[in-house]
């Protein structure tokens, strides 16, 4: 067995702490956590300020025209800044902070980054069709004791398990 040179938090403790963060988010802010709205707030702000005529004629964007659309007033944007800062600090404190492009030897860095970019765009589009991201649908839904939150969580993990097995066969080429 390969030993990891880095020390990671026990996943069970991390899960309990995440659950506590979700409960505190509901208690203090009245809503759970999510990520997809952060990107949307940045895009809306940029479109409203750089293409005001387009925004005024857009069924979706016209409600933002004439209002302060600064992403810094969006709780989700601030949440994502906190996640990025927390991840950066955690990596720095634990000695894991470094730049690396993880990929299979068969891929070039350019192709791997293209795959990540395209995948991110597809996920972003999917979150808009779904009206939210996985953390909002599953984790926040479960904290609110929503049946759909539990179903979403189960389906996500079942799908991830199957896809991970398929990708592993492609990713790790056996000698």
C-alpha positions in Angstrom: 0.0 0.0 0.0 1.3 3.5 -0.9 1.4 5.8 2.1 0.5 9.4 1.4 3.2 11.8 2.5 0.6 14.4 3.5 -1.6 14.3 6.5 -5.3 14.7 5.8 -8.2 15.2 8.1 -10.2 12.1 9.1 -13.1 12.1 6.6 -15.7 11.2 9.2 -14.6 14.2 11.4 -14.6 16.4 8.2 -18.1 15.2 7.4 -19.4 16.0 10.8 -17.8 19.4 10.7 -19.3 20.1 7.2 -22.7 19.1 8.6 -22.2 21.6 11.5 -21.2 24.3 9.0 -24.4 23.6 7.0 -26.6 23.8 10.1 -24.9 27.0 11.2 -25.4 28.4 7.7 -29.1 27.8 8.0 -29.3 29.2 11.5 -27.3 32.4 10.8 -28.3 33.2 7.2 -31.5 31.3 6.6 -30.2 29.2 3.7 -27.7 26.5 3.0 -24.5 26.6 1.0 -24.0 26.4 -2.7 -21.6 27.4 -5.4 -23.2 27.9 -8.8 -24.7 31.3 -7.9 -21.3 32.8 -7.4 -20.3 32.5 -11.0 -23.7 33.7 -12.1 -23.4 36.9 -10.0 -20.0 37.7 -11.6 -21.4 37.1 -15.1 -24.5 39.1 -14.5 -22.5 42.0 -13.1 -20.2 42.0 -16.1 -22.9 41.7 -18.7 -25.0 44.5 -17.1 -22.0 46.8 -17.0 -20.4 46.0 -20.3 -23.5 45.4 -22.5 -26.3 47.4 -20.9 -28.5 47.5 -24.0 -28.3 43.7 -24.3 -29.1 43.4 -20.6 -32.2 45.7 -20.9 -33.5 43.5 -23.7 -32.8 40.2 -22.0 -35.8 38.6 -20.1 -33.4 37.3 -17.5 -31.0 40.2 -17.1 -33.4 43.1 -17.3 -34.4 42.7 -13.6 -30.7 43.5 -12.7 -30.4 46.7 -14.7 -30.4 49.8 -12.5 -29.5 47.7 -9.4 -26.1 47.3 -7.7 -25.1 43.9 -9.2 -21.7 43.8 -7.5 -20.7 40.2 -6.8 -19.2 41.3 -3.5 -22.8 41.7 -2.2 -23.7 38.1 -3.1 -23.4 35.7 -0.2 -22.5 32.9 -2.6 -19.6 34.9 -4.1 -18.3 35.7 -0.6 -18.7 32.0 0.3 -16.6 30.9 -2.7 -13.9 33.5 -1.8 -13.9 31.9 1.6 -13.6 28.4 0.2 -10.7 29.5 -2.0 -8.9 31.3 0.8 -9.5 28.4 3.2 -8.2 25.9 0.7 -5.2 28.0 0.1 -4.5 28.5 3.8 -5.0 24.8 4.5 -2.6 23.8 1.7 0.0 26.3 2.9 -0.3 25.3 6.6 -0.1 21.6 5.8 2.7 21.9 3.3 0.5 20.7 0.3 0.5 24.0 -1.5 2.0 23.5 -5.0 1.0 23.8 -8.6 0.5 20.5 -10.4 -1.6 19.3 -13.4 -2.7 15.8 -12.5 -3.2 13.7 -15.6 -2.5 10.3 -17.1 0.8 10.0 -18.9 -1.2 9.6 -22.2 -2.4 13.2 -21.9 -0.6 16.4 -22.6 -1.0 19.3 -20.1 -2.8 21.3 -22.8 -5.3 18.5 -23.5 -5.9 17.9 -19.8 -6.6 21.6 -19.2 -9.0 21.7 -22.3 -10.9 18.7 -20.8 -11.2 20.4 -17.5 -12.4 23.7 -19.1 -15.0 21.9 -21.3 -16.1 19.8 -18.3 -16.5 22.9 -16.1 -18.6 24.6 -18.8 -20.9 21.6 -19.1 -21.3 21.4 -15.3 -22.0 25.2 -15.2 -24.7 24.9 -17.8 -26.1 21.9 -16.0 -26.4 23.8 -12.7 -28.4 26.5 -14.5 -30.8 23.9 -15.9 -31.0 22.3 -12.5 -31.4 25.7 -10.8 -28.5 25.0 -8.5 -25.5 22.9 -7.8 -25.0 19.6 -6.0 -24.1 21.1 -2.7 -27.3 23.1 -2.7 -29.5 20.3 -3.8 -28.0 17.4 -1.8 -26.2 18.7 1.3 -28.4 21.7 2.0 -31.5 19.6 1.2 -30.5 16.9 3.6 -29.9 19.4 6.4 -33.4 20.7 5.8 -34.6 17.0 6.0 -35.9 17.2 2.4 -36.6 13.8 0.8 -35.3 15.2 -2.5 -32.1 16.2 -0.8 -31.5 12.6 0.3 -32.5 11.1 -3.1 -30.2 13.6 -4.9 -27.3 12.7 -2.6 -27.8 9.0 -3.1 -28.1 9.4 -6.9 -25.0 11.6 -7.0 -22.9 9.2 -5.1 -24.2 6.1 -7.0 -23.5 7.8 -10.3 -20.0 9.0 -9.1 -19.1 5.5 -8.1 -20.0 4.1 -11.5 -18.3 6.9 -13.4 -15.2 6.7 -11.2 -14.8 3.0 -12.0 -15.1 3.7 -15.7 -12.8 6.6 -15.7 -10.2 4.7 -13.6 -10.0 2.1 -16.3 -9.2 4.8 -18.8 -7.0 6.9 -16.5 -4.8 4.2 -15.1 -3.3 2.1 -17.9 -2.2 -1.3 -16.5 1.2 -2.6 -17.7 
